[in-house]
C-alpha cells in the first residue's frame, strides 16, 4: 500500500475509495435478498423520485436509457415497479413503486443502517455528524459550481479551436 499523501489523503481519491468499499459491502448484503447493485440503485432513486420518467432517471443515474430499461424490465417482472404512460408525452413512461416492493425497501433500509453503523464503528457520533455535514456542504458547492458552469465546450474553447484552423 502506498504512503504517498497525494494518493492517501487526496479528497477525490479518498471519496471514491470509501464509496466503492461501501457499495461493495452493501452489494454483498443486497444479493442476499436477490437484488443486483443496479436494481437496488433504481429502487433507491425511485423511492426519492417516484413518478420520474425513464429518460430523466437514466440521466440522474448516469447510465444509458437502454440499460436502465433492462433494469426496469427486471423490476417489473419482480412486481416491484410499474410503468405508466406519461400524460404529457405518449412516447415516455413514468415509473412508480408497487406496494409489493415495500418489504424489500424496508430490508434495504435495514441493510443501509447496518452498513452505516459498521463503517462508522469507533467514530464518535459528533465526528460522524460533522463528516456528514461537511460532505453535504461539499455536495452543495459542487452542485452550485455545476449550475454556474455546466459541462460542455466553453465559448472561449470554441474560439481557440477556430483560431487554430
Rosetta silent file (secondary structure, phi, psi, omega in degrees, C-alpha in Angstrom):
SEQUENCE: XXXXXXXXXXXXXXXXXXXXXXXXXXXXXXXXXXXXXXXXXXXXXXXXXXXXXXXXXXXXXXXXXXXXXXXXXXXXXXXXXXXXXXXXXXXXXXXXXXXXXXXXXXXXXXXXXXXXXXXXXXXXXXXXXXXXXXXXXXXXXXXXXXXXXXXXXXXXXXXXXXXXX
SCORE:     score description
SCORE:     0.000 S_00000001
   1 L     0.000  140.373 -177.241    0.000    0.000    0.000 S_00000001
   2 L   -76.872  151.108  174.632    1.253    3.437   -0.886 S_00000001
   3 L  -113.043    7.561  178.549    2.106    6.060    1.681 S_00000001
   4 L   -62.116  116.145 -177.494    2.119    8.891   -0.863 S_00000001
   5 H   -58.833  -28.780  178.370   -0.025   11.608    0.783 S_00000001
   6 H   -61.026  -37.943 -178.391   -1.314   12.682   -2.633 S_00000001
   7 H   -87.682  -33.304 -175.855   -2.933    9.277   -3.026 S_00000001
   8 H   -87.035  -23.050 -177.081   -3.840    8.530    0.578 S_00000001
   9 L  -120.350    2.330  178.351   -5.202   11.963    1.556 S_00000001
  10 L   -69.851  127.190 -173.331   -6.453   13.398   -1.743 S_00000001
  11 H   -55.605  -48.506 -177.861  -10.141   14.127   -1.275 S_00000001
  12 H   -60.798  -46.670  178.893  -11.298   12.804   -4.647 S_00000001
  13 H   -63.438  -43.575 -178.043   -9.393    9.525   -4.346 S_00000001
  14 H   -64.287  -45.440  177.901  -10.481    9.057   -0.756 S_00000001
  15 H   -61.642  -41.858  179.631  -14.161    9.710   -1.508 S_00000001
  16 H   -63.878  -43.480 -179.934  -14.032    7.333   -4.483 S_00000001
  17 H   -64.782  -46.308 -179.945  -12.379    4.587   -2.413 S_00000001
  18 H   -62.695  -43.743  179.508  -14.781    4.940    0.507 S_00000001
  19 H   -61.460  -45.380  179.530  -17.762    4.997   -1.846 S_00000001
  20 H   -61.206  -46.034 -179.017  -16.544    1.903   -3.706 S_00000001
  21 H   -65.385  -39.304  178.263  -15.925   -0.025   -0.483 S_00000001
  22 H   -66.317  -41.385  178.438  -19.318    0.938    0.954 S_00000001
  23 H   -63.035  -41.942 -179.956  -21.093   -0.108   -2.264 S_00000001
  24 H   -62.669  -41.407  178.666  -19.296   -3.452   -2.282 S_00000001
  25 H   -64.226  -43.970  178.921  -20.307   -4.105    1.323 S_00000001
  26 H   -64.064  -41.959  178.680  -23.900   -3.122    0.576 S_00000001
  27 H   -55.228  -44.448 -179.355  -23.865   -5.299   -2.578 S_00000001
  28 H   -55.722  -43.820 -177.511  -22.915   -8.363   -0.536 S_00000001
  29 H   -76.383  -36.883 -179.206  -25.945   -7.893    1.654 S_00000001
  30 H   -66.428  -32.312  177.512  -28.364   -6.876   -1.118 S_00000001
  31 H   -61.158  -29.124  179.042  -27.558  -10.081   -3.002 S_00000001
  32 L   -61.991  -25.312  178.787  -28.983  -11.966   -0.010 S_00000001
  33 L  -106.610   13.552  172.155  -32.412  -10.582   -0.937 S_00000001
  34 L    81.513   26.408  178.563  -31.942  -11.187   -4.663 S_00000001
  35 L  -115.294  142.523  171.668  -31.091   -7.705   -5.909 S_00000001
  36 L   -86.614  167.576  177.308  -28.229   -6.561   -8.086 S_00000001
  37 H   -57.157  -46.903 -178.230  -26.470   -3.245   -7.486 S_00000001
  38 H   -59.059  -41.035 -178.513  -28.238   -1.735  -10.474 S_00000001
  39 H   -67.059  -44.463 -179.152  -31.630   -2.863   -9.180 S_00000001
  40 H   -69.529  -30.261  176.046  -31.190   -1.500   -5.681 S_00000001
  41 H   -65.018  -42.145  178.093  -29.880    1.774   -7.112 S_00000001
  42 H   -61.782  -47.472 -179.465  -33.014    2.087   -9.275 S_00000001
  43 H   -60.563  -42.071  179.725  -35.266    1.323   -6.305 S_00000001
  44 H   -62.881  -41.604  178.739  -33.428    3.844   -4.126 S_00000001
  45 H   -66.893  -41.505  179.818  -33.797    6.551   -6.773 S_00000001
  46 H   -66.601  -31.572  177.159  -37.479    5.762   -7.313 S_00000001
  47 H   -61.568  -35.476  179.952  -38.078    5.945   -3.586 S_00000001
  48 H   -84.690  -27.984 -170.692  -36.838    9.543   -3.747 S_00000001
  49 L  -133.837   46.330 -177.648  -38.318   10.458   -7.129 S_00000001
  50 L   -57.863  137.157 -178.737  -41.397    8.349   -7.695 S_00000001
  51 L    93.747   -1.363  178.374  -43.169    9.242  -10.948 S_00000001
  52 L   -67.306  153.167  176.311  -39.962   10.282  -12.737 S_00000001
  53 E   -88.198  160.886 -173.696  -39.672    9.346  -16.394 S_00000001
  54 H   -60.587  -38.986 -178.241  -37.106    6.810  -17.582 S_00000001
  55 H   -63.643  -45.921  179.639  -35.014    9.333  -19.507 S_00000001
  56 H   -64.855  -39.430  179.240  -34.613   11.649  -16.519 S_00000001
  57 H   -65.322  -41.118  177.733  -33.820    8.713  -14.234 S_00000001
  58 H   -60.133  -40.566  178.818  -31.148    7.444  -16.646 S_00000001
  59 H   -63.580  -46.503  179.827  -29.598   10.907  -16.641 S_00000001
  60 H   -61.350  -41.278 -177.157  -29.567   11.096  -12.836 S_00000001
  61 H   -82.115   -6.102 -179.777  -28.069    7.610  -12.575 S_00000001
  62 L    57.782   46.356  174.154  -25.544    8.391  -15.332 S_00000001
  63 L  -132.167  161.709  179.629  -26.419    5.300  -17.361 S_00000001
  64 L   -68.538  142.083  179.026  -27.731    4.803  -20.869 S_00000001
  65 H   -55.306  -35.864  179.955  -31.539    4.778  -21.171 S_00000001
  66 H   -65.994  -38.461  177.478  -31.433    1.335  -22.824 S_00000001
  67 H   -65.783  -44.420  177.514  -29.501   -0.090  -19.848 S_00000001
  68 H   -60.364  -40.623  179.426  -31.953    1.451  -17.417 S_00000001
  69 H   -56.482  -40.128  178.323  -34.789   -0.019  -19.469 S_00000001
  70 H   -66.538  -41.196  178.175  -33.397   -3.529  -18.926 S_00000001
  71 H   -64.105  -41.858  178.632  -33.111   -2.964  -15.174 S_00000001
  72 H   -63.131  -41.990  178.021  -36.670   -1.638  -15.095 S_00000001
  73 H   -53.544  -45.863 -178.758  -37.849   -4.683  -17.084 S_00000001
  74 H   -66.220  -38.247  178.899  -36.449   -6.986  -14.390 S_00000001
  75 H   -70.668  -31.424  174.443  -38.018   -4.945  -11.596 S_00000001
  76 H   -66.779  -43.160  178.273  -41.363   -5.018  -13.423 S_00000001
  77 H   -60.038  -35.141  179.171  -41.038   -8.822  -13.699 S_00000001
  78 L   -78.919   -3.481 -179.039  -40.461   -8.978   -9.925 S_00000001
  79 L    67.966   32.647  179.476  -43.632   -6.889   -9.493 S_00000001
  80 L   -99.136  -28.922 -173.322  -41.659   -4.108   -7.770 S_00000001
  81 E  -130.926  147.447  178.146  -42.065   -1.319  -10.337 S_00000001
  82 E  -125.251  134.800  173.047  -44.868   -0.182  -12.595 S_00000001
  83 E   -95.297  132.509  175.328  -44.559    1.786  -15.834 S_00000001
  84 E  -126.345  143.003  178.978  -47.353    4.250  -16.536 S_00000001
  85 E   -59.859  143.089  175.748  -47.762    6.336  -19.677 S_00000001
  86 E   -81.752  118.866 -176.927  -46.659    9.942  -19.344 S_00000001
  87 L   -62.939  -21.719 -179.207  -49.776   12.054  -19.991 S_00000001
  88 L   -92.869  -12.743 -177.623  -47.620   14.833  -21.498 S_00000001
  89 E  -149.556  105.640 -174.813  -45.553   12.578  -23.803 S_00000001
  90 E   -63.286  -19.330  179.980  -47.040    9.415  -25.301 S_00000001
  91 E   -84.288  -15.090 -172.895  -43.542    8.039  -26.022 S_00000001
  92 E  -101.978  157.487  177.058  -42.390    8.308  -22.399 S_00000001
  93 E  -121.349  141.847  172.066  -43.064    6.221  -19.315 S_00000001
  94 E  -101.735  146.582 -174.033  -43.289    7.324  -15.709 S_00000001
  95 E  -111.496  134.129 -178.928  -42.020    4.929  -13.060 S_00000001
  96 E  -134.942  144.202  174.390  -43.796    4.054   -9.829 S_00000001
  97 E   -78.036  142.745  177.118  -43.060    1.682   -6.980 S_00000001
  98 L   -95.380  155.056 -179.970  -45.646   -1.012   -6.363 S_00000001
  99 H   -57.412  -29.132 -178.349  -46.858   -1.863   -2.844 S_00000001
 100 H   -63.153  -19.827 -177.856  -45.252   -5.320   -3.192 S_00000001
 101 H   -83.687  -12.481 -174.103  -41.786   -3.745   -3.044 S_00000001
 102 H   -54.518  -45.707  177.765  -42.293   -2.215    0.426 S_00000001
 103 H   -61.200  -33.258  178.094  -40.825   -5.178    2.381 S_00000001
 104 H   -68.850  -43.461  177.767  -37.786   -5.090    0.074 S_00000001
 105 H   -62.670  -40.024  176.960  -37.360   -1.346    0.617 S_00000001
 106 H   -61.772  -41.943  179.024  -37.652   -1.870    4.371 S_00000001
 107 H   -66.111  -40.397  177.260  -34.959   -4.563    4.169 S_00000001
 108 H   -62.546  -38.583  177.572  -32.727   -2.270    2.082 S_00000001
 109 H   -64.904  -41.078  177.615  -33.125    0.439    4.717 S_00000001
 110 H   -61.946  -44.267  178.315  -32.161   -2.067    7.435 S_00000001
 111 H   -61.594  -44.397 -179.749  -29.122   -3.105    5.394 S_00000001
 112 H   -61.601  -44.377  178.709  -28.197    0.539    4.843 S_00000001
 113 H   -63.807  -41.687  178.605  -28.478    1.344    8.559 S_00000001
 114 H   -65.367  -41.420  179.101  -26.381   -1.707    9.497 S_00000001
 115 H   -61.037  -46.236  179.602  -23.811   -0.788    6.852 S_00000001
 116 H   -61.204  -43.624 -179.859  -23.599    2.767    8.176 S_00000001
 117 H   -61.129  -42.442  179.652  -23.221    1.505   11.746 S_00000001
 118 H   -63.981  -46.733 -174.714  -20.392   -0.834   10.703 S_00000001
 119 H   -73.225  -22.152  178.848  -18.445    1.759    8.731 S_00000001
 120 L   -97.992    7.884  179.888  -18.771    4.382   11.465 S_00000001
 121 L   -56.798  132.514  178.173  -17.766    1.968   14.226 S_00000001
 122 L    83.734   -1.031  179.122  -15.323    3.597   16.626 S_00000001
 123 L  -105.863  121.754 -179.385  -16.101    7.111   15.378 S_00000001
 124 L   -56.994  147.680 -177.821  -17.842    9.334   17.928 S_00000001
 125 H   -53.193  -43.531 -178.720  -21.328   10.492   16.938 S_00000001
 126 H   -60.553  -39.084  179.260  -20.268   14.154   16.866 S_00000001
 127 H   -69.220  -42.022 -179.313  -17.475   13.338   14.391 S_00000001
 128 H   -67.185  -37.935  176.907  -19.704   11.269   12.126 S_00000001
 129 H   -66.791  -39.199  177.268  -22.360   14.005   12.113 S_00000001
 130 H   -64.242  -38.663  177.204  -19.674   16.610   11.351 S_00000001
 131 H   -60.390  -48.135 -179.062  -18.450   14.416    8.482 S_00000001
 132 H   -63.733  -42.571  177.643  -21.942   14.203    7.013 S_00000001
 133 H   -60.096  -42.375  179.670  -22.470   17.956    7.432 S_00000001
 134 H   -65.603  -43.136  178.400  -19.157   18.620    5.666 S_00000001
 135 H   -63.049  -37.725  176.582  -19.998   16.241    2.817 S_00000001
 136 H   -63.510  -37.736  177.159  -23.364   17.976    2.378 S_00000001
 137 H   -66.914  -42.229  177.738  -21.549   21.325    2.099 S_00000001
 138 H   -61.816  -43.632  178.294  -19.135   19.878   -0.468 S_00000001
 139 H   -60.178  -44.315  179.083  -22.083   18.489   -2.428 S_00000001
 140 H   -62.606  -42.145  177.774  -23.802   21.896   -2.341 S_00000001
 141 H   -60.237  -46.941 -178.818  -20.599   23.605   -3.531 S_00000001
 142 H   -65.632  -38.858  178.159  -20.210   21.160   -6.417 S_00000001
 143 H   -63.641  -42.693  178.715  -23.879   21.464   -7.364 S_00000001
 144 H   -65.632  -41.295  178.114  -23.592   25.259   -7.428 S_00000001
 145 H   -62.640  -41.939  179.931  -20.399   25.091   -9.493 S_00000001
 146 H   -64.743  -40.479  179.497  -22.033   22.739  -11.973 S_00000001
 147 H   -67.020  -37.369 -178.585  -25.072   25.004  -12.304 S_00000001
 148 H   -77.191  -26.873 -175.245  -22.868   28.078  -12.796 S_00000001
 149 L  -139.225   74.811 -175.394  -20.516   26.339  -15.224 S_00000001
 150 L   -62.463  154.209  179.595  -22.305   23.471  -16.989 S_00000001
 151 L   -63.960  158.912  178.683  -20.250   20.791  -18.730 S_00000001
 152 L   120.528  172.992 -178.154  -19.527   21.132  -22.425 S_00000001
 153 L   -65.644  140.233  178.337  -17.419   23.360  -24.639 S_00000001
 154 L   -91.376  152.022  178.765  -16.958   26.902  -23.437 S_00000001
 155 H   -53.986  -39.252 -179.786  -17.266   29.843  -25.864 S_00000001
 156 H   -67.820  -31.768  176.514  -13.557   30.623  -25.343 S_00000001
 157 H   -66.788  -40.895  179.280  -12.677   26.980  -26.168 S_00000001
 158 H   -66.097  -38.870  178.735  -14.646   27.216  -29.408 S_00000001
 159 H   -64.162  -41.557  178.345  -12.907   30.490  -30.274 S_00000001
 160 H   -60.519  -44.691 -177.712   -9.485   28.884  -29.672 S_00000001
 161 H   -65.823  -32.257  176.830  -10.312   25.963  -31.953 S_00000001
 162 H   -69.238  -37.538  178.600  -11.398   28.396  -34.700 S_00000001
 163 H   -65.606  -31.346 -176.518   -8.114   30.310  -34.338 S_00000001
 164 H   -78.332  -16.030 -177.129   -6.158   27.070  -34.714 S_00000001
 165 L   -77.308    0.000    0.000   -7.826   26.164  -38.038 S_00000001
